[in-house]
């Protein structure tokens, strides 16, 4: 029986996304990480990015999608009065 040391990183989808951790991502992040922050699967996040239905604007850079970390934080910290209605 092998004994593996515990991973220092939790498995994807199990991270706790605090504002501090989100800010540490830098100026932009990828769609998979954005989806994880919003509780979406990777597939759902990419489908929503392509359809334009993610709750944040998506920037296409070549064949890659990027999302502004500032936009993510703005959506997460919006009050009910300033949050746009669901689509």
PyMOL Python script that loads the backbone (N, CA, C, O; Angstrom):
from pymol import cmd

cmd.read_pdbstr("""\
ATOM      1  N   UNK A   1       0.845  -1.167   0.000  1.00  0.00           N
ATOM      2  CA  UNK A   1       0.000   0.000   0.000  1.00  0.00           C
ATOM      3  C   UNK A   1       0.895   1.236   0.000  1.00  0.00           C
ATOM      4  O   UNK A   1       1.803   1.355   0.823  1.00  0.00           O
ATOM      5  N   UNK A   2       0.632   2.149  -0.927  1.00  0.00           N
ATOM      6  CA  UNK A   2       1.459   3.352  -0.995  1.00  0.00           C
ATOM      7  C   UNK A   2       0.826   4.459  -0.172  1.00  0.00           C
ATOM      8  O   UNK A   2      -0.394   4.549  -0.034  1.00  0.00           O
ATOM      9  N   UNK A   3       1.669   5.269   0.352  1.00  0.00           N
ATOM     10  CA  UNK A   3       1.209   6.393   1.152  1.00  0.00           C
ATOM     11  C   UNK A   3       1.593   7.672   0.428  1.00  0.00           C
ATOM     12  O   UNK A   3       2.773   7.994   0.293  1.00  0.00           O
ATOM     13  N   UNK A   4       0.576   8.400  -0.038  1.00  0.00           N
ATOM     14  CA  UNK A   4       0.829   9.662  -0.742  1.00  0.00           C
ATOM     15  C   UNK A   4       0.610  10.819   0.210  1.00  0.00           C
ATOM     16  O   UNK A   4      -0.369  10.837   0.956  1.00  0.00           O
ATOM     17  N   UNK A   5       1.514  11.783   0.189  1.00  0.00           N
ATOM     18  CA  UNK A   5       1.288  12.953   1.040  1.00  0.00           C
ATOM     19  C   UNK A   5       0.079  13.730   0.530  1.00  0.00           C
ATOM     20  O   UNK A   5      -0.197  13.739  -0.669  1.00  0.00           O
ATOM     21  N   UNK A   6      -0.629  14.373   1.430  1.00  0.00           N
ATOM     22  CA  UNK A   6      -1.787  15.152   0.981  1.00  0.00           C
ATOM     23  C   UNK A   6      -1.356  16.278   0.055  1.00  0.00           C
ATOM     24  O   UNK A   6      -0.284  16.861   0.218  1.00  0.00           O
ATOM     25  N   UNK A   7      -2.195  16.567  -0.903  1.00  0.00           N
ATOM     26  CA  UNK A   7      -1.913  17.638  -1.851  1.00  0.00           C
ATOM     27  C   UNK A   7      -1.968  18.982  -1.135  1.00  0.00           C
ATOM     28  O   UNK A   7      -2.798  19.197  -0.252  1.00  0.00           O
ATOM     29  N   UNK A   8      -1.077  19.877  -1.526  1.00  0.00           N
ATOM     30  CA  UNK A   8      -1.098  21.220  -0.955  1.00  0.00           C
ATOM     31  C   UNK A   8      -2.195  22.066  -1.582  1.00  0.00           C
ATOM     32  O   UNK A   8      -2.585  23.095  -1.031  1.00  0.00           O
ATOM     33  N   UNK A   9      -2.689  21.632  -2.734  1.00  0.00           N
ATOM     34  CA  UNK A   9      -3.723  22.382  -3.436  1.00  0.00           C
ATOM     35  C   UNK A   9      -5.006  21.567  -3.449  1.00  0.00           C
ATOM     36  O   UNK A   9      -4.979  20.383  -3.785  1.00  0.00           O
ATOM     37  N   UNK A  10      -6.126  22.178  -3.092  1.00  0.00           N
ATOM     38  CA  UNK A  10      -7.386  21.442  -3.165  1.00  0.00           C
ATOM     39  C   UNK A  10      -7.725  21.136  -4.615  1.00  0.00           C
ATOM     40  O   UNK A  10      -7.263  21.843  -5.511  1.00  0.00           O
ATOM     41  N   UNK A  11      -8.515  20.110  -4.869  1.00  0.00           N
ATOM     42  CA  UNK A  11      -8.880  19.796  -6.247  1.00  0.00           C
ATOM     43  C   UNK A  11      -9.683  20.936  -6.868  1.00  0.00           C
ATOM     44  O   UNK A  11     -10.351  21.681  -6.150  1.00  0.00           O
ATOM     45  N   UNK A  12      -9.627  21.082  -8.206  1.00  0.00           N
ATOM     46  CA  UNK A  12     -10.415  22.133  -8.862  1.00  0.00           C
ATOM     47  C   UNK A  12     -11.881  22.030  -8.467  1.00  0.00           C
ATOM     48  O   UNK A  12     -12.425  20.937  -8.310  1.00  0.00           O
ATOM     49  N   UNK A  13     -12.497  23.173  -8.312  1.00  0.00           N
ATOM     50  CA  UNK A  13     -13.899  23.206  -7.923  1.00  0.00           C
ATOM     51  C   UNK A  13     -14.086  23.187  -6.421  1.00  0.00           C
ATOM     52  O   UNK A  13     -15.202  23.387  -5.941  1.00  0.00           O
ATOM     53  N   UNK A  14     -13.038  22.955  -5.675  1.00  0.00           N
ATOM     54  CA  UNK A  14     -13.136  22.892  -4.219  1.00  0.00           C
ATOM     55  C   UNK A  14     -12.467  24.083  -3.541  1.00  0.00           C
ATOM     56  O   UNK A  14     -12.456  24.171  -2.313  1.00  0.00           O
ATOM     57  N   UNK A  15     -11.916  24.989  -4.322  1.00  0.00           N
ATOM     58  CA  UNK A  15     -11.253  26.157  -3.743  1.00  0.00           C
ATOM     59  C   UNK A  15     -12.283  27.124  -3.192  1.00  0.00           C
ATOM     60  O   UNK A  15     -13.405  27.219  -3.689  1.00  0.00           O
ATOM     61  N   UNK A  16     -11.883  27.825  -2.175  1.00  0.00           N
ATOM     62  CA  UNK A  16     -12.709  28.900  -1.639  1.00  0.00           C
ATOM     63  C   UNK A  16     -12.176  30.187  -2.245  1.00  0.00           C
ATOM     64  O   UNK A  16     -11.023  30.558  -2.025  1.00  0.00           O
ATOM     65  N   UNK A  17     -13.016  30.861  -3.005  1.00  0.00           N
ATOM     66  CA  UNK A  17     -12.584  32.075  -3.700  1.00  0.00           C
ATOM     67  C   UNK A  17     -12.919  33.298  -2.858  1.00  0.00           C
ATOM     68  O   UNK A  17     -14.048  33.789  -2.889  1.00  0.00           O
ATOM     69  N   UNK A  18     -11.950  33.783  -2.116  1.00  0.00           N
ATOM     70  CA  UNK A  18     -12.096  35.024  -1.365  1.00  0.00           C
ATOM     71  C   UNK A  18     -11.740  36.186  -2.288  1.00  0.00           C
ATOM     72  O   UNK A  18     -11.112  35.988  -3.328  1.00  0.00           O
ATOM     73  N   UNK A  19     -12.138  37.386  -1.908  1.00  0.00           N
ATOM     74  CA  UNK A  19     -11.767  38.557  -2.709  1.00  0.00           C
ATOM     75  C   UNK A  19     -10.251  38.687  -2.792  1.00  0.00           C
ATOM     76  O   UNK A  19      -9.718  39.076  -3.832  1.00  0.00           O
ATOM     77  N   UNK A  20      -9.564  38.368  -1.724  1.00  0.00           N
ATOM     78  CA  UNK A  20      -8.100  38.442  -1.731  1.00  0.00           C
ATOM     79  C   UNK A  20      -7.511  37.476  -2.759  1.00  0.00           C
ATOM     80  O   UNK A  20      -6.603  37.834  -3.508  1.00  0.00           O
ATOM     81  N   UNK A  21      -8.026  36.272  -2.787  1.00  0.00           N
ATOM     82  CA  UNK A  21      -7.522  35.271  -3.742  1.00  0.00           C
ATOM     83  C   UNK A  21      -7.853  35.685  -5.179  1.00  0.00           C
ATOM     84  O   UNK A  21      -7.042  35.485  -6.083  1.00  0.00           O
ATOM     85  N   UNK A  22      -9.031  36.256  -5.390  1.00  0.00           N
ATOM     86  CA  UNK A  22      -9.416  36.703  -6.734  1.00  0.00           C
ATOM     87  C   UNK A  22      -8.513  37.854  -7.176  1.00  0.00           C
ATOM     88  O   UNK A  22      -8.031  37.864  -8.308  1.00  0.00           O
ATOM     89  N   UNK A  23      -8.283  38.820  -6.290  1.00  0.00           N
ATOM     90  CA  UNK A  23      -7.391  39.942  -6.633  1.00  0.00           C
ATOM     91  C   UNK A  23      -5.987  39.452  -6.987  1.00  0.00           C
ATOM     92  O   UNK A  23      -5.320  40.033  -7.843  1.00  0.00           O
ATOM     93  N   UNK A  24      -5.546  38.392  -6.332  1.00  0.00           N
ATOM     94  CA  UNK A  24      -4.199  37.857  -6.570  1.00  0.00           C
ATOM     95  C   UNK A  24      -4.053  37.243  -7.962  1.00  0.00           C
ATOM     96  O   UNK A  24      -2.936  36.940  -8.383  1.00  0.00           O
ATOM     97  N   UNK A  25      -5.157  37.055  -8.681  1.00  0.00           N
ATOM     98  CA  UNK A  25      -5.086  36.504 -10.035  1.00  0.00           C
ATOM     99  C   UNK A  25      -4.413  37.467 -11.008  1.00  0.00           C
ATOM    100  O   UNK A  25      -3.899  37.046 -12.044  1.00  0.00           O
ATOM    101  N   UNK A  26      -4.414  38.755 -10.680  1.00  0.00           N
ATOM    102  CA  UNK A  26      -3.840  39.753 -11.581  1.00  0.00           C
ATOM    103  C   UNK A  26      -4.934  40.519 -12.290  1.00  0.00           C
ATOM    104  O   UNK A  26      -6.063  40.587 -11.805  1.00  0.00           O
ATOM    105  N   UNK A  27      -4.613  41.093 -13.425  1.00  0.00           N
ATOM    106  CA  UNK A  27      -5.559  41.938 -14.157  1.00  0.00           C
ATOM    107  C   UNK A  27      -6.639  41.130 -14.870  1.00  0.00           C
ATOM    108  O   UNK A  27      -7.799  41.538 -14.912  1.00  0.00           O
ATOM    109  N   UNK A  28      -6.257  39.988 -15.426  1.00  0.00           N
ATOM    110  CA  UNK A  28      -7.215  39.154 -16.156  1.00  0.00           C
ATOM    111  C   UNK A  28      -7.025  37.692 -15.769  1.00  0.00           C
ATOM    112  O   UNK A  28      -5.984  37.301 -15.241  1.00  0.00           O
ATOM    113  N   UNK A  29      -8.050  36.901 -16.041  1.00  0.00           N
ATOM    114  CA  UNK A  29      -7.981  35.462 -15.805  1.00  0.00           C
ATOM    115  C   UNK A  29      -8.663  34.741 -16.954  1.00  0.00           C
ATOM    116  O   UNK A  29      -9.243  35.370 -17.839  1.00  0.00           O
ATOM    117  N   UNK A  30      -8.589  33.435 -16.934  1.00  0.00           N
ATOM    118  CA  UNK A  30      -9.194  32.652 -18.012  1.00  0.00           C
ATOM    119  C   UNK A  30     -10.646  32.300 -17.689  1.00  0.00           C
ATOM    120  O   UNK A  30     -11.118  32.522 -16.574  1.00  0.00           O
ATOM    121  N   UNK A  31     -11.334  31.758 -18.666  1.00  0.00           N
ATOM    122  CA  UNK A  31     -12.753  31.434 -18.520  1.00  0.00           C
ATOM    123  C   UNK A  31     -12.962  30.292 -17.528  1.00  0.00           C
ATOM    124  O   UNK A  31     -13.928  30.311 -16.766  1.00  0.00           O
ATOM    125  N   UNK A  32     -12.082  29.307 -17.527  1.00  0.00           N
ATOM    126  CA  UNK A  32     -12.234  28.178 -16.600  1.00  0.00           C
ATOM    127  C   UNK A  32     -12.187  28.661 -15.150  1.00  0.00           C
ATOM    128  O   UNK A  32     -12.993  28.229 -14.325  1.00  0.00           O
ATOM    129  N   UNK A  33     -11.250  29.550 -14.838  1.00  0.00           N
ATOM    130  CA  UNK A  33     -11.145  30.089 -13.482  1.00  0.00           C
ATOM    131  C   UNK A  33     -12.349  30.956 -13.161  1.00  0.00           C
ATOM    132  O   UNK A  33     -12.879  30.898 -12.051  1.00  0.00           O
ATOM    133  N   UNK A  34     -12.785  31.756 -14.119  1.00  0.00           N
ATOM    134  CA  UNK A  34     -13.979  32.581 -13.926  1.00  0.00           C
ATOM    135  C   UNK A  34     -15.174  31.697 -13.599  1.00  0.00           C
ATOM    136  O   UNK A  34     -15.936  31.986 -12.676  1.00  0.00           O
ATOM    137  N   UNK A  35     -15.331  30.626 -14.355  1.00  0.00           N
ATOM    138  CA  UNK A  35     -16.427  29.694 -14.092  1.00  0.00           C
ATOM    139  C   UNK A  35     -16.343  29.102 -12.704  1.00  0.00           C
ATOM    140  O   UNK A  35     -17.354  28.985 -12.013  1.00  0.00           O
ATOM    141  N   UNK A  36     -15.149  28.730 -12.292  1.00  0.00           N
ATOM    142  CA  UNK A  36     -14.960  28.157 -10.956  1.00  0.00           C
ATOM    143  C   UNK A  36     -15.371  29.165  -9.881  1.00  0.00           C
ATOM    144  O   UNK A  36     -16.012  28.795  -8.898  1.00  0.00           O
ATOM    145  N   UNK A  37     -15.008  30.423 -10.062  1.00  0.00           N
ATOM    146  CA  UNK A  37     -15.365  31.474  -9.104  1.00  0.00           C
ATOM    147  C   UNK A  37     -16.882  31.599  -8.989  1.00  0.00           C
ATOM    148  O   UNK A  37     -17.411  31.793  -7.894  1.00  0.00           O
ATOM    149  N   UNK A  38     -17.583  31.489 -10.124  1.00  0.00           N
ATOM    150  CA  UNK A  38     -19.038  31.624 -10.135  1.00  0.00           C
ATOM    151  C   UNK A  38     -19.767  30.297  -9.924  1.00  0.00           C
ATOM    152  O   UNK A  38     -20.994  30.244 -10.014  1.00  0.00           O
ATOM    153  N   UNK A  39     -19.021  29.228  -9.643  1.00  0.00           N
ATOM    154  CA  UNK A  39     -19.647  27.938  -9.365  1.00  0.00           C
ATOM    155  C   UNK A  39     -20.103  27.186 -10.598  1.00  0.00           C
ATOM    156  O   UNK A  39     -21.020  26.368 -10.525  1.00  0.00           O
ATOM    157  N   UNK A  40     -19.471  27.454 -11.731  1.00  0.00           N
ATOM    158  CA  UNK A  40     -19.832  26.806 -12.990  1.00  0.00           C
ATOM    159  C   UNK A  40     -18.807  25.745 -13.357  1.00  0.00           C
ATOM    160  O   UNK A  40     -17.645  25.828 -12.961  1.00  0.00           O
ATOM    161  N   UNK A  41     -19.242  24.752 -14.112  1.00  0.00           N
ATOM    162  CA  UNK A  41     -18.286  23.786 -14.645  1.00  0.00           C
ATOM    163  C   UNK A  41     -17.483  24.466 -15.746  1.00  0.00           C
ATOM    164  O   UNK A  41     -17.890  25.499 -16.278  1.00  0.00           O
ATOM    165  N   UNK A  42     -16.354  23.885 -16.077  1.00  0.00           N
ATOM    166  CA  UNK A  42     -15.506  24.416 -17.145  1.00  0.00           C
ATOM    167  C   UNK A  42     -16.285  24.478 -18.460  1.00  0.00           C
ATOM    168  O   UNK A  42     -16.231  25.480 -19.173  1.00  0.00           O
ATOM    169  N   UNK A  43     -17.009  23.402 -18.774  1.00  0.00           N
ATOM    170  CA  UNK A  43     -17.781  23.344 -20.017  1.00  0.00           C
ATOM    171  C   UNK A  43     -18.846  24.430 -20.049  1.00  0.00           C
ATOM    172  O   UNK A  43     -18.994  25.129 -21.052  1.00  0.00           O
ATOM    173  N   UNK A  44     -19.588  24.573 -18.953  1.00  0.00           N
ATOM    174  CA  UNK A  44     -20.636  25.602 -18.898  1.00  0.00           C
ATOM    175  C   UNK A  44     -20.047  26.998 -19.038  1.00  0.00           C
ATOM    176  O   UNK A  44     -20.614  27.852 -19.720  1.00  0.00           O
ATOM    177  N   UNK A  45     -18.909  27.228 -18.393  1.00  0.00           N
ATOM    178  CA  UNK A  45     -18.277  28.548 -18.471  1.00  0.00           C
ATOM    179  C   UNK A  45     -17.892  28.883 -19.907  1.00  0.00           C
ATOM    180  O   UNK A  45     -18.124  30.003 -20.363  1.00  0.00           O
ATOM    181  N   UNK A  46     -17.306  27.926 -20.624  1.00  0.00           N
ATOM    182  CA  UNK A  46     -16.920  28.183 -22.022  1.00  0.00           C
ATOM    183  C   UNK A  46     -18.148  28.345 -22.915  1.00  0.00           C
ATOM    184  O   UNK A  46     -18.150  29.187 -23.813  1.00  0.00           O
ATOM    185  N   UNK A  47     -19.182  27.556 -22.680  1.00  0.00           N
ATOM    186  CA  UNK A  47     -20.413  27.709 -23.470  1.00  0.00           C
ATOM    187  C   UNK A  47     -21.015  29.093 -23.246  1.00  0.00           C
ATOM    188  O   UNK A  47     -21.448  29.748 -24.194  1.00  0.00           O
ATOM    189  N   UNK A  48     -21.042  29.538 -21.986  1.00  0.00           N
ATOM    190  CA  UNK A  48     -21.586  30.863 -21.683  1.00  0.00           C
ATOM    191  C   UNK A  48     -20.706  31.966 -22.265  1.00  0.00           C
ATOM    192  O   UNK A  48     -21.221  32.982 -22.732  1.00  0.00           O
ATOM    193  N   UNK A  49     -19.395  31.782 -22.242  1.00  0.00           N
ATOM    194  CA  UNK A  49     -18.487  32.778 -22.826  1.00  0.00           C
ATOM    195  C   UNK A  49     -18.753  32.917 -24.315  1.00  0.00           C
ATOM    196  O   UNK A  49     -18.820  34.030 -24.835  1.00  0.00           O
ATOM    197  N   UNK A  50     -18.903  31.797 -24.999  1.00  0.00           N
ATOM    198  CA  UNK A  50     -19.157  31.827 -26.441  1.00  0.00           C
ATOM    199  C   UNK A  50     -20.520  32.426 -26.756  1.00  0.00           C
ATOM    200  O   UNK A  50     -20.689  33.089 -27.780  1.00  0.00           O
ATOM    201  N   UNK A  51     -21.498  32.193 -25.876  1.00  0.00           N
ATOM    202  CA  UNK A  51     -22.845  32.720 -26.093  1.00  0.00           C
ATOM    203  C   UNK A  51     -22.994  34.157 -25.599  1.00  0.00           C
ATOM    204  O   UNK A  51     -24.000  34.809 -25.879  1.00  0.00           O
ATOM    205  N   UNK A  52     -21.995  34.654 -24.865  1.00  0.00           N
ATOM    206  CA  UNK A  52     -22.083  36.007 -24.320  1.00  0.00           C
ATOM    207  C   UNK A  52     -22.978  36.104 -23.108  1.00  0.00           C
ATOM    208  O   UNK A  52     -23.531  37.170 -22.837  1.00  0.00           O
ATOM    209  N   UNK A  53     -23.138  35.004 -22.361  1.00  0.00           N
ATOM    210  CA  UNK A  53     -24.052  35.009 -21.224  1.00  0.00           C
ATOM    211  C   UNK A  53     -23.364  34.884 -19.861  1.00  0.00           C
ATOM    212  O   UNK A  53     -24.041  34.730 -18.844  1.00  0.00           O
ATOM    213  N   UNK A  54     -22.039  34.946 -19.828  1.00  0.00           N
ATOM    214  CA  UNK A  54     -21.367  34.993 -18.522  1.00  0.00           C
ATOM    215  C   UNK A  54     -21.763  36.305 -17.849  1.00  0.00           C
ATOM    216  O   UNK A  54     -22.053  37.282 -18.539  1.00  0.00           O
ATOM    217  N   UNK A  55     -21.782  36.348 -16.520  1.00  0.00           N
ATOM    218  CA  UNK A  55     -22.185  37.592 -15.849  1.00  0.00           C
ATOM    219  C   UNK A  55     -21.139  38.704 -15.925  1.00  0.00           C
ATOM    220  O   UNK A  55     -21.321  39.772 -15.342  1.00  0.00           O
ATOM    221  N   UNK A  56     -20.048  38.451 -16.642  1.00  0.00           N
ATOM    222  CA  UNK A  56     -18.990  39.451 -16.834  1.00  0.00           C
ATOM    223  C   UNK A  56     -18.607  39.486 -18.308  1.00  0.00           C
ATOM    224  O   UNK A  56     -18.750  38.482 -19.005  1.00  0.00           O
ATOM    225  N   UNK A  57     -18.120  40.630 -18.794  1.00  0.00           N
ATOM    226  CA  UNK A  57     -17.680  40.700 -20.192  1.00  0.00           C
ATOM    227  C   UNK A  57     -16.474  39.792 -20.438  1.00  0.00           C
ATOM    228  O   UNK A  57     -15.608  39.635 -19.576  1.00  0.00           O
ATOM    229  N   UNK A  58     -16.438  39.210 -21.616  1.00  0.00           N
ATOM    230  CA  UNK A  58     -15.345  38.321 -22.010  1.00  0.00           C
ATOM    231  C   UNK A  58     -14.569  38.990 -23.136  1.00  0.00           C
ATOM    232  O   UNK A  58     -15.157  39.511 -24.084  1.00  0.00           O
ATOM    233  N   UNK A  59     -13.256  38.972 -23.025  1.00  0.00           N
ATOM    234  CA  UNK A  59     -12.372  39.558 -24.032  1.00  0.00           C
ATOM    235  C   UNK A  59     -11.750  38.409 -24.808  1.00  0.00           C
ATOM    236  O   UNK A  59     -11.152  37.510 -24.217  1.00  0.00           O
ATOM    237  N   UNK A  60     -11.888  38.433 -26.136  1.00  0.00           N
ATOM    238  CA  UNK A  60     -11.266  37.392 -26.949  1.00  0.00           C
ATOM    239  C   UNK A  60      -9.928  37.918 -27.448  1.00  0.00           C
ATOM    240  O   UNK A  60      -9.858  38.950 -28.115  1.00  0.00           O
ATOM    241  N   UNK A  61      -8.863  37.188 -27.111  1.00  0.00           N
ATOM    242  CA  UNK A  61      -7.507  37.544 -27.521  1.00  0.00           C
ATOM    243  C   UNK A  61      -6.998  36.391 -28.372  1.00  0.00           C
ATOM    244  O   UNK A  61      -6.590  35.353 -27.850  1.00  0.00           O
ATOM    245  N   UNK A  62      -7.025  36.580 -29.689  1.00  0.00           N
ATOM    246  CA  UNK A  62      -6.684  35.472 -30.583  1.00  0.00           C
ATOM    247  C   UNK A  62      -7.719  34.379 -30.423  1.00  0.00           C
ATOM    248  O   UNK A  62      -8.913  34.618 -30.606  1.00  0.00           O
ATOM    249  N   UNK A  63      -7.274  33.189 -30.086  1.00  0.00           N
ATOM    250  CA  UNK A  63      -8.210  32.080 -29.887  1.00  0.00           C
ATOM    251  C   UNK A  63      -8.538  31.874 -28.411  1.00  0.00           C
ATOM    252  O   UNK A  63      -9.229  30.919 -28.058  1.00  0.00           O
ATOM    253  N   UNK A  64      -8.050  32.757 -27.554  1.00  0.00           N
ATOM    254  CA  UNK A  64      -8.262  32.614 -26.111  1.00  0.00           C
ATOM    255  C   UNK A  64      -9.258  33.641 -25.592  1.00  0.00           C
ATOM    256  O   UNK A  64      -9.384  34.744 -26.122  1.00  0.00           O
ATOM    257  N   UNK A  65      -9.956  33.243 -24.546  1.00  0.00           N
ATOM    258  CA  UNK A  65     -10.884  34.136 -23.867  1.00  0.00           C
ATOM    259  C   UNK A  65     -10.258  34.584 -22.555  1.00  0.00           C
ATOM    260  O   UNK A  65      -9.642  33.786 -21.849  1.00  0.00           O
ATOM    261  N   UNK A  66     -10.417  35.862 -22.232  1.00  0.00           N
ATOM    262  CA  UNK A  66      -9.923  36.412 -20.975  1.00  0.00           C
ATOM    263  C   UNK A  66     -11.040  37.219 -20.324  1.00  0.00           C
ATOM    264  O   UNK A  66     -11.928  37.743 -20.997  1.00  0.00           O
ATOM    265  N   UNK A  67     -10.973  37.305 -19.001  1.00  0.00           N
ATOM    266  CA  UNK A  67     -11.983  38.030 -18.238  1.00  0.00           C
ATOM    267  C   UNK A  67     -11.264  38.955 -17.259  1.00  0.00           C
ATOM    268  O   UNK A  67     -10.299  38.557 -16.605  1.00  0.00           O
ATOM    269  N   UNK A  68     -11.743  40.178 -17.169  1.00  0.00           N
ATOM    270  CA  UNK A  68     -11.175  41.164 -16.251  1.00  0.00           C
ATOM    271  C   UNK A  68     -11.487  40.767 -14.806  1.00  0.00           C
ATOM    272  O   UNK A  68     -12.638  40.506 -14.456  1.00  0.00           O
ATOM    273  N   UNK A  69     -10.457  40.726 -13.987  1.00  0.00           N
ATOM    274  CA  UNK A  69     -10.644  40.414 -12.572  1.00  0.00           C
ATOM    275  C   UNK A  69     -11.455  41.526 -11.903  1.00  0.00           C
ATOM    276  O   UNK A  69     -12.262  41.252 -11.015  1.00  0.00           O
ATOM    277  N   UNK A  70     -11.250  42.762 -12.317  1.00  0.00           N
ATOM    278  CA  UNK A  70     -12.028  43.879 -11.778  1.00  0.00           C
ATOM    279  C   UNK A  70     -13.514  43.677 -12.038  1.00  0.00           C
ATOM    280  O   UNK A  70     -14.337  43.960 -11.168  1.00  0.00           O
ATOM    281  N   UNK A  71     -13.869  43.191 -13.226  1.00  0.00           N
ATOM    282  CA  UNK A  71     -15.276  42.940 -13.555  1.00  0.00           C
ATOM    283  C   UNK A  71     -15.852  41.829 -12.681  1.00  0.00           C
ATOM    284  O   UNK A  71     -16.996  41.918 -12.234  1.00  0.00           O
ATOM    285  N   UNK A  72     -15.068  40.790 -12.438  1.00  0.00           N
ATOM    286  CA  UNK A  72     -15.526  39.698 -11.567  1.00  0.00           C
ATOM    287  C   UNK A  72     -15.817  40.234 -10.172  1.00  0.00           C
ATOM    288  O   UNK A  72     -16.865  39.947  -9.593  1.00  0.00           O
ATOM    289  N   UNK A  73     -14.881  41.014  -9.637  1.00  0.00           N
ATOM    290  CA  UNK A  73     -15.056  41.567  -8.292  1.00  0.00           C
ATOM    291  C   UNK A  73     -16.262  42.494  -8.243  1.00  0.00           C
ATOM    292  O   UNK A  73     -17.008  42.486  -7.265  1.00  0.00           O
ATOM    293  N   UNK A  74     -16.460  43.293  -9.289  1.00  0.00           N
ATOM    294  CA  UNK A  74     -17.605  44.206  -9.328  1.00  0.00           C
ATOM    295  C   UNK A  74     -18.922  43.441  -9.259  1.00  0.00           C
ATOM    296  O   UNK A  74     -19.838  43.849  -8.545  1.00  0.00           O
ATOM    297  N   UNK A  75     -19.025  42.348  -9.986  1.00  0.00           N
ATOM    298  CA  UNK A  75     -20.257  41.552  -9.961  1.00  0.00           C
ATOM    299  C   UNK A  75     -20.446  40.913  -8.590  1.00  0.00           C
ATOM    300  O   UNK A  75     -21.554  40.912  -8.053  1.00  0.00           O
ATOM    301  N   UNK A  76     -19.388  40.377  -8.030  1.00  0.00           N
ATOM    302  CA  UNK A  76     -19.492  39.693  -6.742  1.00  0.00           C
ATOM    303  C   UNK A  76     -19.793  40.632  -5.583  1.00  0.00           C
ATOM    304  O   UNK A  76     -20.398  40.220  -4.594  1.00  0.00           O
ATOM    305  N   UNK A  77     -19.381  41.877  -5.693  1.00  0.00           N
ATOM    306  CA  UNK A  77     -19.578  42.817  -4.585  1.00  0.00           C
ATOM    307  C   UNK A  77     -20.746  43.771  -4.807  1.00  0.00           C
ATOM    308  O   UNK A  77     -21.015  44.624  -3.962  1.00  0.00           O
ATOM    309  N   UNK A  78     -21.436  43.638  -5.924  1.00  0.00           N
ATOM    310  CA  UNK A  78     -22.577  44.518  -6.203  1.00  0.00           C
ATOM    311  C   UNK A  78     -23.682  44.263  -5.181  1.00  0.00           C
ATOM    312  O   UNK A  78     -23.932  43.125  -4.784  1.00  0.00           O
ATOM    313  N   UNK A  79     -24.329  45.333  -4.769  1.00  0.00           N
ATOM    314  CA  UNK A  79     -25.479  45.178  -3.874  1.00  0.00           C
ATOM    315  C   UNK A  79     -26.682  44.778  -4.713  1.00  0.00           C
ATOM    316  O   UNK A  79     -26.650  44.888  -5.939  1.00  0.00           O
ATOM    317  N   UNK A  80     -27.723  44.323  -4.073  1.00  0.00           N
ATOM    318  CA  UNK A  80     -28.924  43.925  -4.807  1.00  0.00           C
ATOM    319  C   UNK A  80     -29.482  45.072  -5.641  1.00  0.00           C
ATOM    320  O   UNK A  80     -30.031  44.842  -6.719  1.00  0.00           O
ATOM    321  N   UNK A  81     -29.348  46.307  -5.154  1.00  0.00           N
ATOM    322  CA  UNK A  81     -29.878  47.463  -5.877  1.00  0.00           C
ATOM    323  C   UNK A  81     -29.098  47.739  -7.156  1.00  0.00           C
ATOM    324  O   UNK A  81     -29.660  48.253  -8.123  1.00  0.00           O
ATOM    325  N   UNK A  82     -27.804  47.404  -7.172  1.00  0.00           N
ATOM    326  CA  UNK A  82     -26.995  47.701  -8.352  1.00  0.00           C
ATOM    327  C   UNK A  82     -26.763  46.485  -9.232  1.00  0.00           C
ATOM    328  O   UNK A  82     -26.236  46.616 -10.337  1.00  0.00           O
ATOM    329  N   UNK A  83     -27.146  45.302  -8.763  1.00  0.00           N
ATOM    330  CA  UNK A  83     -26.925  44.077  -9.529  1.00  0.00           C
ATOM    331  C   UNK A  83     -27.937  44.007 -10.668  1.00  0.00           C
ATOM    332  O   UNK A  83     -29.131  44.202 -10.441  1.00  0.00           O
ATOM    333  N   UNK A  84     -27.481  43.733 -11.887  1.00  0.00           N
ATOM    334  CA  UNK A  84     -28.418  43.622 -13.006  1.00  0.00           C
ATOM    335  C   UNK A  84     -29.321  42.401 -12.828  1.00  0.00           C
ATOM    336  O   UNK A  84     -28.914  41.414 -12.215  1.00  0.00           O
ATOM    337  N   UNK A  85     -30.545  42.462 -13.361  1.00  0.00           N
ATOM    338  CA  UNK A  85     -31.447  41.316 -13.231  1.00  0.00           C
ATOM    339  C   UNK A  85     -30.905  40.119 -14.000  1.00  0.00           C
ATOM    340  O   UNK A  85     -30.200  40.290 -14.995  1.00  0.00           O
ATOM    341  N   UNK A  86     -31.226  38.910 -13.547  1.00  0.00           N
ATOM    342  CA  UNK A  86     -30.758  37.718 -14.269  1.00  0.00           C
ATOM    343  C   UNK A  86     -31.350  37.660 -15.664  1.00  0.00           C
ATOM    344  O   UNK A  86     -32.467  38.121 -15.900  1.00  0.00           O
ATOM    345  N   UNK A  87     -30.586  37.086 -16.587  1.00  0.00           N
ATOM    346  CA  UNK A  87     -31.083  36.985 -17.965  1.00  0.00           C
ATOM    347  C   UNK A  87     -31.586  35.604 -18.257  1.00  0.00           C
ATOM    348  O   UNK A  87     -32.042  35.335 -19.369  1.00  0.00           O
TER     349      UNK A  87
END
""", "prot")
cmd.dss("prot")
cmd.show_as("cartoon", "prot")
cmd.util.cbc("prot")
cmd.orient("prot")
